[in-house]
């Protein structure tokens, strides 16, 4: 496995230019009731790059991801402390509009979850509730633009009135990505977006992620070391609620500083 990962990294040896920091977390802790799930996480997420969160099951990476757009607010037992900044503004500030925050920081879940509506209605749902498009012409433009960005337009342009649930798994996930980008987010969070997909659909979504980072900041949780190596520029390794280390993906996979990272990517645990 390590040889395959190294080959992937070696295909793009160019050093990534330093990017501005889009989101910044400092000393973030999360408790679910009495159980502590995150232990003081501090991490910078660069703009227009893909940051991969890796680590064994139950290590806190999805919990951290959900902190970034306050999805943990929907869990009564969850208590979040610390600081998370989006363009320098604390997302947990009491004056922050959470609906607006989740438009700026969109999310794509592990299992494709299109609404039981038409393909068209799936895409325009967000722009409608956020008041971003009003006329039919505006909505038509949002649908076409979003589906094109999600690499789905040519496959569905003649059946926009058909149910989104009738698409294949890979197409459904790209529809969910189109739905997320229809509200013009700045950040897209992806929680294992390919885990329910076959290899061909996975490759399509990975290519899409690489294209999307030109316009969006992306944070992805993945169990696949090869996927992290293929799609990300920065990798953060979580272990038992701690951030073991983070850094450029090439260095993390070729010369990690922390033994836990080395053990995980070489398959000694996970």
N, C-alpha and C positions, 0 to 999 in steps of 0.2 A: 504493500500500500504506500509506504513512504516513497518508493521509487516513482510511482505514478504521480504523487503529489509534487515531488521535486520537479518532474518533467513538466507538469502544468505551470509551476512557478517560473521555470527557466524559459518558457515561451515568451514571457513578458518581463525581461530583466530590468527595464527602465525604472529608475528611481522615481517614485511619485513626487511631484512638486508639492511643497507644503500648502495645505488648503486652510482657509479660515475655519474656525470652530463654529459649527452650527448649534450643537447642543452640548451642554457641559453638566456633569453631575458631580456633586461633592458630598461625601460621607452619607450616602443614601442607605438607610436601613429600612427593612420591611418586616413587620410582624404579622402573622396570621394567628390572632389570639395570643396564646403564650409562646407559640413557636416562632423563632426568628428565622426568616428566610434569606435575608440579605444583611451582610455585616459591613456597613460603611463603604459602599462602592463609590469610587471616584474615577470618572472616565470622560474623556473628550471625544466627541463625534464630529469628524471633519465634514465640511460641506462638500456636496457633489462627489462623495465617495461611498463605497459599500463597506460598512463595518459588520463583520461577522462575530456573533456571540457563540462560542463553542463550550463544550463541557459535558460531563455525564448527566444522565437524567436526574432531575431533582436538585440540580446545583444552583438554581436561581436565575438562569438566563432569561426564561420567559417572564418570570416575576419582574426582573429589571426592565425588560422590554415594555411591559404593561405600565410601568411607572412613567414612561416617557410621554404618554398621552392620557395619563390618569385613568386607565382602564381598571386599575385596582380600586378605584372609588366605587365600582359596582359590587365589590365584595365587602360585606358588612364587617367581617372580622379583620380586614386588612388595615394596618396602620403604617403610613409612610412618613419617614422623617428624613431630614437632610435637604439638599438643595439641588434642583434641576432647572437649568436655564436654557431657554430657547431664544437665541439672539440676545442674550443678556437679561432676559425677563424670566423671573421665577414662575414656572408653570403651576406651582401650588399657591401662588398669591391668591388671597380670597377674592380679589377683584377680577381674576381671570374668568372669562366665559368658557366653560368646559366644552360646550358645543363648538364654539369657534376654534378652540385648541385642537379638537379632534378633526376639524376640517384642515387645519394647518399640518397636523401630524396624523396622517391616515394610517390604516392598519389592514393587512391582509392576513387571514388566519390559516391555520394548518390545513383544515378541510375546506374545500371550496364551498361557499355558502351563499349562492345567488338567491335573491328574493324570489318567491313564487309569483313572479311577474314576467312580462315580456323582456326580451333583451334590451329593448329601447328603454323601458321603464326602470330597469335595473340601473342603467347608466345615468338617467336624468333624476333619479330619486334625490341624490345629494344636492345638486344645483337647485332643485325646486325648493327643498326645505330651507336652504341657506339663502334663497333669493338671489342666486347668481345668474339666473337666466329667466326670462319672462315670456318672450314670444316663441312661437313654434319654430321660427327660423333660428333663434338663439339655441333652443334645445337641440334642434337637428344638428347644428354645428358642433355643440358639445359632444353629442353622441358620436359623430364621425371622427372628430379629433381624438377623443378618448380611446375609441376602439382602434384607431390607427396606431396610437402610441402604445397600446397593449398588444399590437400585432395580431388583431382579431378581425379587423374591418373586412378584409377580402373574403373571409370565411363566413361571415354572418350578414353582410350588407343586404342580401336579398331575403332575409328572414328575421328582420328586426322585431316583428310582431309575435314571433314564436317564443315560448317560455324559455327563460335562461336555464331552467333545470333540465331542459332537453338536450343540452350540449354535452360533449364528452368531458371527462374530468379535467383534462388540461385546458380545454376551452372555457370551462366554468371558472377555473382559477384565473385565467387571463381576463375574463369578464369581471371578476372581483377586483382585479388590478385596475381595469378601466373604470369601474365604479369608484375606486379610491382616488384616482387621478382626475376624475371629472370635476372635483371641487378645487382643483389647482392647489394641492398640498405642497408644502415645502419639504416635508420629511415623510417617507413611507416606511412603516414598520412591517416586517414580514416574519411571522412565527411559523417556522418550518413549512414554507409554502409549497414545497415539492414532495413532502413525505407521503402524500396520498396519490402521487402521480407515477405513471410508468416512465421508463428511461427516456423515451422520445419526447414526451410532454415536459419532462424535467429539463431536458436540453433546450427546449423552446423557451421555457420560463427563464432559465439561466441567461440565455442570449438577450432576452427582454430586459432582465435586471441590469446587464452590462450597458444596454442602450439608455435605460432610464436614468442612470446615474449622471448623465450629462446635464439633466435638468432637475434632478431630485437628490436629496440626501437619503440614503437607504441604510436601515439597520436590519439585519437578518439573523434569526436564530436558526441554526442548522446542526444536525447530528452527523452530517456527512463531512468528513475532513476534506475529501476531494472537492466537494461543492464550495466549501470555504476557500480553498486554494484557488478555485476557478473564478469565483465571482467577486471576492473581496480585496480591498487594498489594506484594510486594517482588521486585525483579529484580536478579540478579547477572550481570555480563557477564564471560565468560572469554575469554582470547585467548593462544594459544601457552603454556599452562600458568600464565599470570598471571591474577589477578583484576583486570581493568581498572578496574571500579568496581561499586558496588552502592548501591541506594537505593530509595525508593518507586517503584513501577512507573510511575505517572503522570509523575514527574519524569524517569525514565530514558528514557522514550519521547518526551517533549516537549522536554526541555532537559538532555541528558546532559553531564557534565563532561569526559568523555574522548573524544577524537576517534575512537578505535577503536570506541567504542559508536555514535557518530553514523554512522560509515562502515558499520558492520554493519547497523544497523536501516534505513538508507536504501538498502541493497543494493549498496554499492560493493565489498564483498567478502563472502564467506561460502560 
